[in-house]
Amino acid sequence: MISNTTPKSDDTRQPQLTAPPKQGLYDPQFEHDACGLGFVVHMKGAKSHQLVSDALKILVNLDHRGACGCEANTGDGAGILIQIPHEFLVAQTARLGFKLPAPGQYGVGMLFMPKNSGEREIVKKEFAKIISDEGQIVLGWRDVPTDNSSLGNGAKNCEPFMAQVFVGRNSAIKDDGAFERKLYIIRKIAEQRIRYGGKIAGGKFFYISSLSARTLIYKGMLMSEQVEKYYPDLRDPTMTTALALVHSRFSTNTFPSWDRAHPNRYIAHNGEINTLRGNVNWMRARQMLFQSKLFGSDIKKIIPVINIDGSDSAQFDNCVEMLTMAGRELPHAMMMMIPEPWENHESMDAERHAFYEFHSCLMEPWDGPASMAFTDGKIIGACLDRNGLRPSRYYVTKDDMVIMASEAGVLPVSPDRILQKGRLQPGRMFLVDTEQGRIVADEELKKKYAGAQPYQKWLDENHVLLENLPDPENLTTPDHRKILQRQQCFGYTFEDLRFIVGPMANDGVQPLGSMGTDTPLAVLSNKPQLLYNYFKQLFAQVTNPPIDPIREEIITSTETMLGSEGNLLEPTPESSRMIKLEHPLLTNEELEKLRQITRTDFKAVTLPILFETAHKAKGLEAAMENLFREADKAIADGVNILILSDRNISKELAPIPALLAVAGLHHHLIRSGTRTKVGLVLESGEPREVHHFALLIGYGCTAINPYLAFATLDDLIGQGLLVNTDHKTAVKKFTKAAVKGVVKTMAKMGISTVQSYHGAQIFEAIGLNSEVVDKYFTWTPSRIQGVGLDVIAEEAIARHHHAFPDRAVNGVLDAGGQYQWRDNGEFHLFNPQTIHKLQNACRTNNEKIYREYADLINKQATNLCTLRGLLDFKFAANLIPIEEVESVEEIVKRFKTGAMSYGSISKEAHEALAIAMNRLGGKSNTGEGGEDPERYNLEPNGDSKNSAIKQVASGR
């Protein structure tokens, strides 16, 4: 049934249009997708309905790349973007009693509206007022016909009302670009006032798919084949276009929704933006500095630039749209956001290299696996990320058609029609310009933008290399009499020296261990913990592959920029006036170069990160507030390098945990709108291992000087514990190991550049309460709550008291026990007692001893080591008769083992699992490695080792 009239349930509340809000263990920031995309375009710009039909065929043939939920007819999302179909719209609006002006003189908005008619009228009235306030004309409204007969209940339950609004162009606007910009402003105001303002009835069900004089989007929470059925407009023969972009969404472990369907307003995306949190934070900081001749005083109306309830793709689209509206051409914006790997590209021409280096001073890449198709209604193209982790292939035909999609064969084309075919390459761009009527080659396109300004000249005049700064005077030398005291104050253990610091300086690589972790989570430990231990690194999973930082070294980059950023919208040569660092770790000498910098365009100040132990948690909180005030004051005075230092510890002053100081100040400055005016440098005795450095960089630290780690190396050499090396060599190898370790950590999340990783917050807090996280680690997931600032202060004071005891003692470092069990050290699940019992039980085949071992293991929950140890059964208040309970024999038939391959566990264990499940009537899984055919035969005692579930790897 074709209808878009108000249903009988008009006064009921429709379910949420978008993804659910944060609740329990769910957080919408983890919404990602892996999808199918494609476009078809006539190079010469010839419009036809056949092109719409071809695009919809591509969409249907990409159906396998989309997905559905528990209902086969409720999709994750699909849609199509086309040029404004003027002839079709003229006929439709004429029936409604209003006339459209010439193409370009009006814009069309595709709107998701509340189903409730009363709320819909309120929204329409408010939207019309916004259009009028912005000096444009509401020509009329159109209810878009829809047919939801093929939709499942899941999609129907949250289905919006579809409407189109027609906006006439004010005669004072002479320029097509200016009108497109005005429509953008209208949309941004409407989003903030209606959708997010919270004061308009039904506003949360309002969403603008598109509002443009060039393009129109039909999309929804649909299967690929449902798009044409749901929108009868698309079947009308007068619905014509010269280009069409389609997308079929696969929500990876996430909620589908109507508004998260693609295409977005400028892009369609297959992949993940892994650095999203950092990109959004940096944009939030940059937007406070925006100035634009094109926008003028309207610039404030487009802020915030990014709608944080959108998917990663939608937020990318927000940014690229803003860059384009502010005056950059669309390919230029794409080159800024997804740059090719230029840092180590020796054969790249100097002009293009300078283009990328200059723009790296303006913003960081949006990193992650991505095939990104884009269009502004005149050009259409696609590009791949620097790793090429998402496929895209294209055909060019003899009759001027270009077909690009996630794979070949999406549209039947006879071989004799094909003029050219190929695939997108990593970092390359494929572009069709319908106004020029041709494909613009990657080399030509990038040469155009690289040559638009004298970028190399600008860099030569403004870029500063750290090594070119004058050598410092009065270099600080370590006081070896106080090294032990400092090590105790910062929580060093003997294990840190033996297993971490020493091997890094000796081998130049991150130390490796292979036995897993059987120690308590930081929040459950009885030992004082460094704040770093409350955070866990995220890693790439499902559709999001990690990268190999060794084999893919050419596409990785450790360079970072230090200084203040300029206006992103209108850059000047001075925008590149920054200090270029080869990597984020600084030696003592390099730090002093920055501290003693004399250039007039750079100003550094050192801020202490210490707190009075006598005041405990209140002292720590007060010290953080003071740090914020001092930083604000310094920035107001023109300082653009803040050095946070904990060197001056004393009996009264303990160091603020470095991560707390860095992350807290980073987020304070973001909220203040001054973060991009300053670079953060840390001078701390606390960080000494890769996890520490990764966290500090991930929470906004531009450069780190681990002065105590370097002093410790000197001390180890002096004691003969680090041999065949000198201080300079040891520091160089330690730094190399730390930097390589950070790159490896980034690579596990599919991130290639330190600049992208900087501030990206690719971590999850485990055991910190929301009060601490919301203020100091904003936007970091913390699903289980935990300790607050009082415990963080208590642990810092405990370490400080160990270094500065009330009575002098012959101090020694704690043994540690994190990596090896030690008496009075950290608790281990596998300790001498449990291991001895297990070995004894196995060697003697003694069931009594095994039961003693099992009791020890089962009682370990009382040691509060793991989260699972905190869980218990929730019993019903009212018991039911045992006769009504399903029998044990029936329950165990539903038991299944995990898919563990032979090799990942022993032959004996693999076969024992199979025998056990077969005895119970359950099912065991072979894992990808399969099983020995001999296991198909019954054992003499009647047992079977034959696994009921056969799993075979696709490559075997």
ZAMARGU-4260 file (C-alpha; in steps of 0.2 Angstrom, whole numbers, plus 5000, padded with zeros to 4 digits):
<rodrens>
0) 5000/5000/5000 | 5007/5017/4995 | 5004/5029/5009 | 5011/5043/5019 | 4996/5048/5028
5) 4994/5049/5047 | 4991/5031/5054 | 4977/5027/5066 | 4990/5027/5080 | 4992/5045/5077
10) 4993/5050/5095 | 5005/5036/5101 | 5023/5039/5103 | 5034/5032/5089 | 5050/5024/5096
15) 5066/5033/5095 | 5072/5037/5077 | 5090/5035/5080 | 5101/5023/5091 | 5097/5021/5109
20) 5106/5032/5122 | 5120/5027/5133 | 5114/5014/5145 | 5121/5000/5155 | 5136/4992/5146
25) 5130/5000/5129 | 5138/5015/5122 | 5132/5022/5105 | 5150/5029/5102 | 5155/5011/5097
30) 5142/5011/5083 | 5152/5006/5067 | 5148/4998/5051 | 5155/4988/5036 | 5145/4991/5020
35) 5143/4990/5002 | 5144/5006/4991 | 5144/5011/4973 | 5140/5024/4961 | 5136/5026/4943
40) 5138/5042/4933 | 5137/5048/4915 | 5153/5057/4912 | 5145/5070/4900 | 5132/5074/4913
45) 5117/5067/4902 | 5102/5064/4914 | 5091/5049/4912 | 5079/5038/4922 | 5089/5023/4916
50) 5104/5029/4927 | 5092/5029/4942 | 5087/5011/4938 | 5105/5006/4936 | 5110/5013/4953
55) 5096/5003/4961 | 5102/4987/4952 | 5119/4991/4960 | 5111/4993/4977 | 5102/4976/4975
60) 5117/4967/4970 | 5126/4974/4985 | 5113/4967/4996 | 5125/4954/5003 | 5136/4968/5010
65) 5121/4974/5020 | 5112/4966/5034 | 5096/4963/5042 | 5091/4960/5060 | 5081/4946/5068
70) 5068/4950/5055 | 5073/4946/5037 | 5063/4961/5031 | 5071/4974/5043 | 5087/4981/5036
75) 5102/4990/5043 | 5100/5004/5031 | 5101/5008/5012 | 5098/5023/5001 | 5102/5033/4985
80) 5108/5050/4982 | 5104/5058/4965 | 5104/5076/4957 | 5089/5086/4960 | 5076/5079/4948
85) 5069/5095/4942 | 5056/5089/4929 | 5049/5076/4941 | 5048/5089/4955 | 5040/5102/4944
90) 5026/5090/4939 | 5023/5085/4958 | 5023/5103/4965 | 5011/5109/4951 | 4998/5096/4957
95) 5000/5103/4975 | 4997/5121/4969 | 5014/5129/4969 | 5027/5132/4955 | 5045/5129/4956
100) 5058/5142/4949 | 5072/5137/4937 | 5085/5124/4943 | 5097/5132/4956 | 5084/5144/4961
105) 5077/5133/4974 | 5083/5119/4986 | 5074/5103/4992 | 5074/5096/5009 | 5071/5078/5012
110) 5064/5077/5030 | 5061/5063/5043 | 5046/5070/5053 | 5036/5065/5068 | 5021/5053/5064
115) 5010/5063/5076 | 5001/5076/5065 | 5000/5089/5079 | 5019/5087/5082 | 5022/5087/5064
120) 5013/5104/5061 | 5023/5112/5076 | 5040/5106/5068 | 5035/5112/5051 | 5030/5129/5058
125) 5046/5131/5067 | 5056/5125/5052 | 5047/5138/5041 | 5051/5151/5053 | 5070/5147/5052
130) 5069/5148/5033 | 5061/5165/5034 | 5072/5172/5047 | 5087/5167/5036 | 5079/5178/5022
135) 5073/5163/5011 | 5056/5158/5005 | 5046/5143/5009 | 5038/5138/4992 | 5028/5123/4998
140) 5028/5106/5006 | 5026/5089/4999 | 5021/5073/5008 | 5032/5060/5000 | 5023/5044/4996
145) 5029/5028/5004 | 5025/5010/5003 | 5030/5001/5019 | 5021/4984/5015 | 5038/4975/5013
150) 5045/4982/5029 | 5047/4971/5045 | 5039/4977/5061 | 5056/4983/5068 | 5057/4996/5054
155) 5039/5000/5054 | 5039/5003/5073 | 5051/5018/5072 | 5047/5023/5054 | 5046/5042/5052
160) 5034/5052/5041 | 5043/5057/5025 | 5041/5075/5019 | 5050/5087/5007 | 5051/5106/5009
165) 5055/5118/4994 | 5065/5133/4998 | 5066/5148/4986 | 5082/5157/4984 | 5082/5175/4989
170) 5086/5187/4974 | 5100/5195/4984 | 5110/5178/4983 | 5119/5179/4966 | 5130/5164/4969
175) 5125/5146/4968 | 5138/5142/4981 | 5131/5156/4993 | 5114/5148/4991 | 5121/5131/4995
180) 5129/5139/5010 | 5113/5147/5016 | 5104/5130/5015 | 5118/5123/5026 | 5116/5137/5039
185) 5097/5134/5039 | 5099/5115/5042 | 5112/5118/5056 | 5100/5130/5065 | 5085/5118/5063
190) 5095/5104/5070 | 5100/5113/5085 | 5084/5121/5088 | 5072/5107/5083 | 5081/5091/5085
195) 5093/5094/5099 | 5085/5109/5108 | 5073/5099/5118 | 5059/5112/5118 | 5050/5107/5102
200) 5036/5094/5103 | 5042/5079/5092 | 5058/5087/5089 | 5068/5071/5092 | 5060/5063/5078
205) 5065/5077/5066 | 5080/5073/5054 | 5086/5081/5038 | 5092/5069/5026 | 5097/5082/5013
210) 5094/5101/5010 | 5102/5106/4994 | 5099/5114/4977 | 5110/5100/4970 | 5106/5084/4978
215) 5092/5074/4985 | 5093/5058/4996 | 5081/5044/4998 | 5086/5032/5012 | 5080/5023/5027
220) 5081/5008/5038 | 5078/4997/5023 | 5085/4982/5014 | 5093/4985/4997 | 5079/4979/4987
225) 5066/4988/4998 | 5072/5006/4993 | 5063/5006/4976 | 5048/4998/4983 | 5047/5010/4998
230) 5049/5026/4988 | 5038/5025/4973 | 5046/5042/4967 | 5061/5032/4961 | 5050/5022/4949
235) 5044/5037/4940 | 5051/5039/4922 | 5053/5058/4925 | 5065/5054/4939 | 5081/5058/4931
240) 5099/5061/4936 | 5117/5061/4928 | 5125/5053/4944 | 5119/5042/4958 | 5127/5036/4974
245) 5121/5021/4983 | 5125/5012/4999 | 5119/4996/5009 | 5124/4996/5027 | 5130/4982/5038
250) 5129/4988/5057 | 5144/4979/5065 | 5137/4974/5082 | 5126/4990/5083 | 5109/4996/5081
255) 5102/5000/5064 | 5091/5016/5063 | 5083/5027/5050 | 5094/5042/5051 | 5110/5032/5051
260) 5107/5025/5034 | 5119/5031/5020 | 5122/5040/5009 | 5126/5055/5020 | 5125/5072/5012
265) 5142/5072/5004 | 5149/5054/5007 | 5145/5036/5008 | 5158/5025/5018 | 5163/5007/5019
270) 5175/5005/5034 | 5178/5013/5051 | 5185/5029/5057 | 5196/5022/5072 | 5202/5040/5077
275) 5185/5047/5078 | 5185/5052/5097 | 5201/5062/5094 | 5195/5070/5078 | 5179/5076/5086
280) 5188/5083/5101 | 5200/5092/5090 | 5186/5099/5079 | 5177/5104/5095 | 5192/5114/5100
285) 5196/5121/5082 | 5178/5128/5079 | 5180/5141/5093 | 5193/5149/5082 | 5183/5149/5066
290) 5183/5165/5055 | 5177/5165/5038 | 5174/5179/5025 | 5161/5167/5016 | 5151/5164/5032
295) 5154/5181/5040 | 5144/5183/5056 | 5134/5167/5052 | 5149/5157/5057 | 5142/5155/5074
300) 5126/5147/5068 | 5135/5131/5061 | 5143/5127/5078 | 5144/5114/5084 | 5151/5107/5067
305) 5149/5089/5072 | 5133/5081/5078 | 5140/5068/5091 | 5124/5057/5090 | 5129/5052/5072
310) 5139/5037/5066 | 5157/5039/5063 | 5153/5041/5044 | 5140/5054/5048 | 5153/5064/5059
315) 5166/5062/5045 | 5152/5069/5033 | 5149/5084/5045 | 5167/5089/5044 | 5170/5087/5025
320) 5154/5097/5022 | 5160/5111/5033 | 5177/5112/5024 | 5168/5112/5008 | 5155/5125/5013
325) 5170/5136/5019 | 5177/5137/5002 | 5188/5122/4998 | 5183/5111/4984 | 5177/5093/4989
330) 5193/5084/4983 | 5204/5096/4992 | 5194/5093/5008 | 5196/5074/5005 | 5214/5075/5003
335) 5215/5084/5020 | 5205/5071/5029 | 5211/5055/5021 | 5229/5060/5015 | 5240/5047/5006
340) 5255/5041/5015 | 5267/5056/5011 | 5279/5056/5026 | 5290/5041/5020 | 5286/5042/5001
345) 5303/5046/4994 | 5297/5046/4976 | 5283/5059/4979 | 5286/5076/4970 | 5291/5090/4982
350) 5276/5101/4978 | 5263/5087/4983 | 5274/5083/4999 | 5274/5101/5004 | 5255/5102/5002
355) 5252/5087/5014 | 5265/5093/5026 | 5257/5111/5027 | 5240/5103/5029 | 5246/5092/5043
360) 5249/5108/5053 | 5230/5112/5051 | 5222/5095/5056 | 5226/5077/5059 | 5220/5063/5047
365) 5204/5054/5050 | 5212/5037/5051 | 5205/5019/5049 | 5201/5007/5035 | 5190/5017/5022
370) 5183/5016/5005 | 5175/5034/5004 | 5164/5039/4989 | 5159/5057/4988 | 5149/5069/4978
375) 5143/5087/4978 | 5131/5084/4964 | 5143/5090/4950 | 5158/5079/4953 | 5158/5061/4960
380) 5173/5051/4966 | 5180/5039/4978 | 5196/5037/4988 | 5204/5023/4999 | 5213/5025/5015
385) 5232/5024/5015 | 5232/5005/5019 | 5219/5001/5005 | 5210/4990/5018 | 5193/4992/5009
390) 5191/4987/4991 | 5184/4997/4976 | 5183/4993/4958 | 5177/5003/4943 | 5172/5001/4924
395) 5172/5014/4911 | 5161/5011/4896 | 5162/5017/4878 | 5146/5026/4880 | 5153/5037/4894
400) 5146/5028/4909 | 5157/5025/4924 | 5152/5012/4937 | 5162/5011/4954 | 5157/4999/4968
405) 5164/4989/4982 | 5167/4974/4970 | 5166/4970/4952 | 5151/4964/4943 | 5138/4974/4952
410) 5130/4980/4936 | 5129/4968/4920 | 5140/4976/4907 | 5144/4967/4891 | 5163/4965/4888
415) 5162/4974/4871 | 5155/4990/4880 | 5170/4991/4892 | 5183/5004/4888 | 5193/5003/4904
420) 5192/4994/4921 | 5203/4995/4937 | 5203/4996/4955 | 5206/5011/4967 | 5224/5010/4975
425) 5228/5015/4993 | 5229/5033/4995 | 5223/5037/4978 | 5208/5046/4972 | 5196/5042/4957
430) 5186/5057/4951 | 5173/5060/4938 | 5169/5078/4933 | 5152/5080/4924 | 5155/5098/4920
435) 5171/5094/4911 | 5164/5078/4905 | 5179/5067/4909 | 5189/5057/4922 | 5202/5067/4931
440) 5217/5057/4935 | 5224/5056/4953 | 5241/5064/4947 | 5232/5079/4938 | 5220/5082/4952
445) 5233/5082/4966 | 5245/5092/4956 | 5231/5106/4954 | 5229/5107/4973 | 5247/5105/4977
450) 5251/5120/4965 | 5237/5131/4971 | 5249/5139/4984 | 5267/5140/4987 | 5267/5128/5001
455) 5285/5124/5001 | 5289/5142/5003 | 5277/5144/5017 | 5285/5129/5026 | 5303/5135/5023
460) 5298/5152/5031 | 5288/5146/5046 | 5292/5127/5049 | 5304/5124/5064 | 5314/5108/5066
465) 5318/5103/5083 | 5336/5099/5079 | 5338/5117/5072 | 5334/5125/5089 | 5349/5132/5098
470) 5358/5120/5111 | 5352/5124/5128 | 5362/5131/5142 | 5363/5124/5160 | 5357/5107/5156
475) 5349/5098/5171 | 5359/5084/5177 | 5352/5069/5187 | 5356/5068/5206 | 5360/5050/5208
480) 5359/5052/5227 | 5340/5054/5225 | 5337/5042/5211 | 5331/5028/5223 | 5319/5041/5232
485) 5312/5047/5215 | 5310/5029/5209 | 5300/5025/5225 | 5289/5041/5223 | 5284/5036/5206
490) 5281/5018/5210 | 5296/5010/5201 | 5299/4991/5206 | 5314/4980/5203 | 5303/4971/5190
495) 5302/4988/5180 | 5321/4989/5180 | 5323/4970/5175 | 5309/4967/5163 | 5305/4984/5156
500) 5317/4998/5157 | 5333/4988/5155 | 5328/4977/5141 | 5321/4992/5131 | 5338/5001/5133
505) 5348/4985/5129 | 5338/4978/5114 | 5329/4993/5107 | 5312/4984/5106 | 5297/4983/5118
510) 5299/4968/5129 | 5288/4953/5126 | 5279/4941/5137 | 5268/4926/5132 | 5260/4919/5148
515) 5245/4931/5149 | 5240/4941/5164 | 5234/4932/5180 | 5235/4947/5192 | 5220/4957/5198
520) 5213/4972/5189 | 5220/4988/5196 | 5203/4992/5205 | 5203/4975/5213 | 5221/4975/5219
525) 5227/4978/5236 | 5243/4986/5230 | 5244/5005/5226 | 5242/5006/5207 | 5248/5019/5194
530) 5233/5027/5186 | 5239/5020/5169 | 5234/5003/5176 | 5215/5008/5176 | 5215/5009/5157
535) 5215/4995/5144 | 5219/4998/5126 | 5206/4995/5113 | 5210/4984/5098 | 5203/4981/5080
540) 5190/4968/5079 | 5176/4961/5068 | 5177/4970/5052 | 5191/4981/5057 | 5208/4974/5054
545) 5224/4979/5063 | 5239/4983/5052 | 5257/4976/5053 | 5268/4990/5058 | 5284/4981/5052
550) 5279/4977/5035 | 5268/4992/5033 | 5282/5004/5039 | 5281/5015/5024 | 5263/5020/5028
555) 5266/5023/5046 | 5272/5040/5053 | 5278/5046/5070 | 5280/5064/5066 | 5270/5077/5077
560) 5268/5095/5077 | 5270/5107/5092 | 5263/5124/5094 | 5247/5134/5091 | 5235/5131/5077
565) 5228/5144/5066 | 5211/5147/5058 | 5206/5130/5049 | 5194/5139/5037 | 5206/5152/5031
570) 5224/5147/5033 | 5239/5158/5030 | 5257/5155/5028 | 5259/5157/5047 | 5248/5142/5050
575) 5263/5131/5047 | 5273/5140/5061 | 5275/5125/5072 | 5289/5115/5078 | 5291/5098/5070
580) 5296/5083/5080 | 5302/5067/5073 | 5293/5057/5087 | 5284/5061/5103 | 5298/5057/5115
585) 5311/5070/5120 | 5328/5068/5128 | 5333/5080/5142 | 5342/5091/5130 | 5328/5092/5118
590) 5316/5097/5132 | 5328/5111/5137 | 5328/5117/5119 | 5310/5120/5120 | 5310/5127/5138
595) 5324/5139/5133 | 5317/5144/5116 | 5320/5162/5112 | 5311/5164/5095 | 5298/5177/5096
600) 5284/5166/5088 | 5286/5153/5102 | 5284/5155/5121 | 5286/5141/5133 | 5281/5140/5152
605) 5283/5127/5164 | 5269/5123/5176 | 5271/5111/5191 | 5260/5096/5193 | 5262/5093/5211
610) 5250/5093/5226 | 5251/5094/5245 | 5250/5077/5253 | 5243/5084/5269 | 5227/5089/5261
615) 5225/5072/5252 | 5211/5071/5239 | 5206/5089/5242 | 5224/5094/5239 | 5224/5084/5223
620) 5208/5092/5217 | 5214/5109/5222 | 5230/5106/5213 | 5221/5101/5197 | 5210/5117/5197
625) 5226/5127/5200 | 5234/5119/5185 | 5219/5124/5174 | 5219/5142/5180 | 5238/5144/5177
630) 5236/5136/5160 | 5222/5148/5156 | 5232/5163/5162 | 5248/5157/5152 | 5238/5155/5136
635) 5230/5172/5138 | 5248/5179/5140 | 5252/5171/5123 | 5261/5155/5128 | 5260/5142/5115
640) 5270/5128/5124 | 5265/5122/5141 | 5278/5110/5150 | 5270/5101/5164 | 5283/5096/5176
645) 5284/5085/5192 | 5303/5087/5195 | 5301/5097/5211 | 5294/5083/5222 | 5298/5085/5240
650) 5293/5079/5257 | 5277/5090/5257 | 5273/5089/5238 | 5269/5073/5229 | 5267/5072/5210
655) 5250/5073/5202 | 5248/5057/5192 | 5254/5062/5175 | 5240/5055/5165 | 5227/5064/5176
660) 5236/5080/5174 | 5238/5078/5155 | 5220/5072/5151 | 5212/5084/5163 | 5221/5099/5156
665) 5218/5093/5138 | 5199/5092/5141 | 5198/5108/5151 | 5206/5117/5136 | 5194/5109/5124
670) 5180/5115/5135 | 5187/5132/5135 | 5190/5132/5117 | 5209/5136/5118 | 5216/5118/5116
675) 5223/5122/5098 | 5232/5137/5104 | 5245/5127/5114 | 5255/5111/5113 | 5256/5100/5129
680) 5273/5094/5134 | 5276/5082/5149 | 5292/5082/5160 | 5288/5067/5171 | 5297/5054/5181
685) 5282/5042/5180 | 5281/5035/5163 | 5293/5021/5158 | 5284/5008/5148 | 5275/5008/5131
690) 5257/5008/5139 | 5261/5024/5148 | 5267/5033/5133 | 5252/5027/5122 | 5240/5033/5135
695) 5248/5050/5137 | 5249/5053/5118 | 5231/5046/5117 | 5225/5059/5130 | 5232/5074/5121
700) 5251/5075/5126 | 5261/5081/5111 | 5278/5076/5118 | 5285/5067/5133 | 5301/5068/5143
705) 5303/5053/5154 | 5317/5060/5164 | 5318/5047/5178 | 5318/5033/5165 | 5334/5041/5157
710) 5342/5044/5174 | 5338/5026/5179 | 5347/5020/5163 | 5362/5030/5169 | 5361/5022/5186
715) 5360/5005/5179 | 5375/5008/5169 | 5385/5015/5184 | 5380/4999/5194 | 5386/4988/5180
720) 5368/4981/5178 | 5367/4988/5160 | 5383/4983/5151 | 5392/4986/5134 | 5383/5003/5132
725) 5384/5021/5136 | 5371/5033/5142 | 5368/5041/5125 | 5366/5024/5116 | 5355/5017/5130
730) 5343/5033/5129 | 5343/5031/5110 | 5338/5012/5111 | 5325/5015/5125 | 5317/5029/5115
735) 5317/5018/5099 | 5309/5004/5109 | 5296/5016/5116 | 5291/5024/5099 | 5290/5007/5090
740) 5279/5001/5104 | 5267/5015/5102 | 5267/5012/5084 | 5263/4994/5087 | 5249/4999/5099
745) 5242/5011/5086 | 5243/4997/5073 | 5232/4985/5084 | 5218/4998/5081 | 5222/5000/5063
750) 5229/5018/5065 | 5244/5023/5055 | 5250/5040/5061 | 5254/5047/5078 | 5246/5063/5073
755) 5230/5054/5072 | 5232/5044/5088 | 5236/5060/5097 | 5221/5063/5108 | 5211/5049/5100
760) 5207/5041/5117 | 5208/5023/5110 | 5206/5016/5128 | 5193/5010/5140 | 5193/5014/5159
765) 5190/4999/5170 | 5188/5004/5188 | 5186/5023/5188 | 5170/5031/5193 | 5160/5042/5181
770) 5164/5058/5191 | 5182/5056/5187 | 5180/5050/5170 | 5168/5064/5165 | 5178/5078/5171
775) 5196/5072/5167 | 5194/5058/5154 | 5179/5065/5145 | 5171/5053/5133 | 5181/5038/5139
780) 5170/5022/5142 | 5169/5017/5160 | 5156/5003/5161 | 5157/4997/5178 | 5161/5013/5188
785) 5175/5011/5202 | 5186/5022/5212 | 5186/5041/5213 | 5199/5055/5216 | 5200/5050/5234
790) 5208/5033/5230 | 5219/5040/5216 | 5226/5053/5229 | 5228/5039/5242 | 5238/5028/5230
795) 5249/5043/5225 | 5252/5047/5243 | 5256/5029/5248 | 5270/5029/5235 | 5276/5046/5241
800) 5276/5041/5259 | 5287/5026/5254 | 5299/5038/5246 | 5298/5051/5261 | 5295/5040/5276
805) 5293/5048/5293 | 5309/5040/5299 | 5324/5037/5288 | 5327/5019/5283 | 5338/5010/5271
810) 5326/5010/5256 | 5325/4997/5243 | 5314/4996/5228 | 5299/4985/5230 | 5301/4968/5221
815) 5285/4970/5211 | 5277/4954/5208 | 5267/4959/5193 | 5276/4948/5180 | 5282/4934/5192
820) 5275/4928/5208 | 5284/4935/5224 | 5280/4933/5242 | 5272/4949/5248 | 5270/4954/5230
825) 5255/4956/5219 | 5242/4942/5220 | 5242/4929/5205 | 5229/4917/5201 | 5242/4904/5197
830) 5254/4904/5212 | 5265/4891/5219 | 5251/4883/5229 | 5239/4880/5215 | 5252/4875/5203
835) 5260/4862/5215 | 5242/4855/5218 | 5239/4854/5200 | 5255/4846/5196 | 5254/4834/5210
840) 5236/4829/5205 | 5241/4825/5187 | 5257/4815/5192 | 5248/4804/5205 | 5231/4804/5197
845) 5224/4807/5214 | 5206/4814/5214 | 5207/4820/5232 | 5222/4831/5228 | 5213/4837/5212
850) 5198/4842/5222 | 5209/4852/5234 | 5216/4861/5218 | 5199/4864/5212 | 5193/4871/5229
855) 5208/4883/5229 | 5204/4889/5211 | 5185/4891/5216 | 5189/4901/5232 | 5200/4913/5222
860) 5184/4924/5219 | 5186/4930/5237 | 5203/4938/5232 | 5194/4950/5221 | 5205/4947/5206
865) 5193/4947/5191 | 5176/4954/5187 | 5168/4937/5185 | 5173/4934/5203 | 5161/4948/5208
870) 5146/4940/5199 | 5134/4929/5208 | 5117/4920/5204 | 5101/4931/5207 | 5089/4919/5215
875) 5070/4921/5213 | 5060/4927/5228 | 5047/4913/5226 | 5053/4896/5222 | 5044/4884/5210
880) 5041/4865/5212 | 5056/4855/5206 | 5044/4845/5196 | 5041/4860/5185 | 5060/4862/5181
885) 5067/4855/5166 | 5078/4840/5169 | 5097/4841/5170 | 5098/4828/5156 | 5088/4840/5145
890) 5097/4856/5150 | 5114/4849/5146 | 5110/4845/5129 | 5111/4863/5125 | 5129/4865/5131
895) 5141/4869/5118 | 5160/4872/5119 | 5169/4886/5111 | 5177/4885/5094 | 5195/4881/5100
900) 5206/4874/5087 | 5218/4859/5090 | 5234/4868/5093 | 5227/4882/5103 | 5224/4868/5116
905) 5232/4851/5117 | 5226/4835/5109 | 5221/4828/5126 | 5210/4843/5130 | 5203/4845/5113
910) 5197/4826/5113 | 5192/4827/5131 | 5180/4841/5127 | 5172/4831/5113 | 5170/4816/5123
915) 5162/4826/5137 | 5150/4834/5126 | 5145/4818/5117 | 5142/4810/5134 | 5131/4824/5139
920) 5122/4825/5123 | 5129/4843/5120 | 5140/4849/5105 | 5159/4852/5104 | 5166/4863/5090
925) 5182/4857/5081 | 5188/4875/5078 | 5195/4881/5061 | 5209/4867/5062 | 5196/4853/5060
930) 5200/4836/5068 | 5209/4820/5064 | 5198/4808/5054 | 5202/4794/5066 | 5190/4803/5079
935) 5175/4798/5068 | 5176/4780/5075 | 5169/4775/5091 | 5181/4771/5106 | 5181/4753/5113
940) 5172/4759/5128 | 5158/4767/5117 | 5165/4785/5119 | 5165/4796/5104 | 5178/4810/5100
945) 5169/4816/5085 | 5164/4834/5087 | 5146/4838/5082 | 5151/4856/5075 | 5163/4856/5061
950) 5171/4873/5058 | 5182/4875/5043 | 5193/4890/5039 | 5189/4898/5022 | 5207/4897/5017
955) 5209/4878/5020
</rodrens>
